[in-house]
């Protein structure tokens, strides 16, 4: 039991470090920083797959704090800490409801709340050069959020089916 806990802690630490590295790369890519920030959330999702909600929360907290403290581009760090790093943990909890309409209701509520927080923190950066009315922008953001959730689920299915069995068998070098 102690060995499993040590392995999980080490895995979560590596996933947190991977998130920070992806976010650091996002700081150097002016046109793709938003997508790379979203991709960093996959590490939090992988931690949830490996160790459940507590592992995901720990990975999110460590990577979020380190990114806010260390990254030169605070927009990417804040967006990760408020939206893309936290949502995978909430998604894992919400998807345990097992009722599709309740899941989507809670996902949209959580997504909108997190997007509102992200908009308050880094809204000027996100809407730079966009001259759409706020309701149109918000509707578009919800459409993108639904696509993001679907794609995230597909990638996490791949992680659960391909990567997690390798981790359980100690076959990852």
C-alpha positions as CSV (number, residue, x, y, z in Angstrom):
1,X,0.0,0.0,0.0
2,X,2.8,2.4,0.9
3,X,4.6,1.7,-2.4
4,X,1.4,2.5,-4.4
5,X,1.0,5.8,-2.6
6,X,4.6,6.7,-3.3
7,X,4.2,5.8,-7.0
8,X,1.1,7.9,-7.2
9,X,2.7,10.8,-5.5
10,X,5.7,10.6,-7.9
11,X,3.4,10.3,-10.9
12,X,1.4,13.4,-9.8
13,X,4.6,15.3,-9.3
14,X,5.7,14.4,-12.8
15,X,2.3,15.4,-14.2
16,X,2.5,18.7,-12.4
17,X,5.9,19.3,-13.8
18,X,4.7,18.4,-17.3
19,X,1.9,21.0,-16.9
20,X,4.3,23.7,-16.0
21,X,6.6,22.8,-18.9
22,X,3.7,22.9,-21.3
23,X,2.6,26.3,-19.9
24,X,6.2,27.5,-20.2
25,X,6.1,26.5,-23.9
26,X,2.8,28.3,-24.2
27,X,4.5,31.5,-23.0
28,X,6.8,31.4,-26.1
29,X,4.1,30.7,-28.7
30,X,2.2,33.9,-29.3
31,X,-0.5,32.5,-31.6
32,X,-1.0,29.1,-29.9
33,X,-0.8,29.9,-26.2
34,X,-4.5,29.4,-25.5
35,X,-4.5,25.9,-27.1
36,X,-1.3,24.9,-25.2
37,X,-2.8,26.2,-22.0
38,X,-5.8,24.0,-22.6
39,X,-3.4,21.0,-23.3
40,X,-1.7,21.5,-20.0
41,X,-5.0,20.5,-18.4
42,X,-4.6,17.0,-19.8
43,X,-2.0,16.4,-17.1
44,X,-4.6,17.1,-14.4
45,X,-7.0,14.8,-16.1
46,X,-4.4,12.1,-16.3
47,X,-3.8,12.5,-12.5
48,X,-7.6,12.1,-11.9
49,X,-7.5,8.9,-14.0
50,X,-4.5,7.5,-12.0
51,X,-5.6,8.5,-8.5
52,X,-9.0,10.0,-8.5
53,X,-10.2,13.5,-7.4
54,X,-7.6,14.0,-4.6
55,X,-4.7,13.3,-7.0
56,X,-6.2,15.6,-9.6
57,X,-6.6,18.4,-7.0
58,X,-3.1,18.0,-5.8
59,X,-1.7,18.1,-9.3
60,X,-3.8,21.1,-10.1
61,X,-2.8,23.0,-7.0
62,X,1.0,22.3,-7.3
63,X,1.1,23.1,-11.0
64,X,-1.1,26.1,-10.7
65,X,0.9,27.6,-7.9
66,X,4.2,26.9,-9.6
67,X,3.0,28.3,-12.9
68,X,1.7,31.5,-11.3
69,X,5.0,32.0,-9.4
70,X,7.5,31.0,-12.2
71,X,6.0,31.8,-15.6
72,X,6.8,35.0,-17.4
73,X,3.3,35.2,-19.0
74,X,0.9,35.4,-16.2
75,X,-2.2,35.2,-18.5
76,X,-1.4,31.6,-19.3
77,X,-0.7,30.7,-15.7
78,X,-3.9,32.3,-14.4
79,X,-6.1,30.8,-17.2
80,X,-4.7,27.4,-16.3
81,X,-5.2,27.9,-12.6
82,X,-8.8,29.2,-13.0
83,X,-10.1,27.2,-15.9
84,X,-8.1,24.6,-17.7
85,X,-6.4,23.0,-14.7
86,X,-9.4,22.9,-12.5
87,X,-12.1,21.9,-15.0
88,X,-10.7,18.3,-15.4
89,X,-11.2,17.7,-11.7
90,X,-14.7,19.1,-11.7
91,X,-15.4,17.1,-14.9
92,X,-14.3,13.8,-13.2
93,X,-16.7,14.5,-10.3
94,X,-19.6,15.6,-12.5
95,X,-19.3,12.5,-14.7
96,X,-19.9,10.3,-11.7
97,X,-23.6,11.4,-11.8
98,X,-24.4,8.9,-14.6
99,X,-27.3,11.0,-15.9
100,X,-26.4,12.6,-19.2
101,X,-28.7,15.6,-18.9
102,X,-27.6,16.3,-15.3
103,X,-23.9,15.9,-16.3
104,X,-24.3,18.5,-19.1
105,X,-26.3,20.8,-16.9
106,X,-23.5,20.8,-14.3
107,X,-20.7,20.9,-16.9
108,X,-22.2,24.0,-18.5
109,X,-22.7,25.6,-15.1
110,X,-19.2,24.8,-14.0
111,X,-17.7,25.8,-17.3
112,X,-19.6,29.2,-17.3
113,X,-18.5,29.9,-13.8
114,X,-14.9,29.1,-14.5
115,X,-15.0,31.1,-17.8
116,X,-16.5,34.0,-15.9
117,X,-13.6,33.9,-13.4
118,X,-11.1,33.6,-16.3
119,X,-12.7,36.5,-18.1
120,X,-12.4,38.7,-15.0
121,X,-8.7,37.8,-14.6
122,X,-7.5,37.8,-18.2
123,X,-10.4,39.0,-20.3
124,X,-8.5,41.8,-22.0
125,X,-6.0,39.3,-23.3
126,X,-8.7,36.9,-24.4
127,X,-10.8,39.5,-26.3
128,X,-7.9,41.4,-27.8
129,X,-8.9,42.4,-31.3
130,X,-12.4,41.0,-31.0
131,X,-15.3,43.5,-31.4
132,X,-18.3,41.2,-30.9
133,X,-21.0,42.0,-28.4
134,X,-20.6,40.1,-25.1
135,X,-23.7,37.8,-25.6
136,X,-22.3,36.7,-29.0
137,X,-18.9,36.2,-27.5
138,X,-20.3,34.2,-24.6
139,X,-22.4,32.0,-26.9
140,X,-19.3,31.3,-29.0
141,X,-17.3,30.5,-25.9
142,X,-19.9,28.0,-24.8
143,X,-19.8,26.3,-28.2
144,X,-16.0,26.1,-28.0
145,X,-16.4,24.8,-24.4
146,X,-18.7,21.9,-25.5
147,X,-16.2,21.0,-28.3
148,X,-13.3,21.1,-25.7
149,X,-15.2,18.9,-23.3
150,X,-15.9,16.3,-26.0
151,X,-12.3,16.3,-27.2
152,X,-11.0,16.1,-23.6
153,X,-13.2,13.1,-23.0
154,X,-11.9,11.3,-26.1
155,X,-8.3,11.9,-25.0
156,X,-9.0,10.8,-21.5
157,X,-10.6,7.6,-22.8
158,X,-7.4,7.0,-24.7
159,X,-5.3,7.7,-21.6
160,X,-7.4,5.3,-19.5
161,X,-7.4,2.5,-22.1
162,X,-3.8,2.7,-23.3
163,X,-1.6,4.5,-20.7
164,X,-3.1,3.5,-17.4
165,X,-2.7,-0.3,-18.0
166,X,1.0,0.3,-18.8
167,X,1.4,2.3,-15.6
168,X,-0.2,-0.5,-13.6
169,X,2.1,-3.1,-15.2
170,X,5.3,-0.9,-14.6
171,X,6.0,-0.9,-18.4
172,X,6.7,2.8,-18.7
173,X,10.4,3.4,-18.8
